[in-house]
Amino acid sequence: MSDVQTPLPGTFYHRPSPNDAPYKAKGDAVAVGDVIGLIEVMKTFIEVKAEAAGTFGGYVAENEAAVTAGQVLATVDA
């Protein structure tokens, strides 16, 4: 299993906009570089990308949660 961590503090979002589906659902295939969420910092959105391929294990951090640098956001099962 591989953890997807946030590179910086901010607000974590599972989806690109409130009306869209989450980037990934449990059981989805994940490739290196797939976007799994967004971090908002001062009205700037930074994509959080998977660094390992596998099956999406699920989000650990809640949608719209305040997160700190290095916090685990989601898991990917190899």
Secondary structure, DSSP 4 states (H G I P E B T S, - for coil): -EEEE-SS-EEEESSSSTTSPPS--TT-EE-TT-EEEEEEETTEEEEEE-SS-EEEEEESSPTTEEE-TT-EEEEEE-
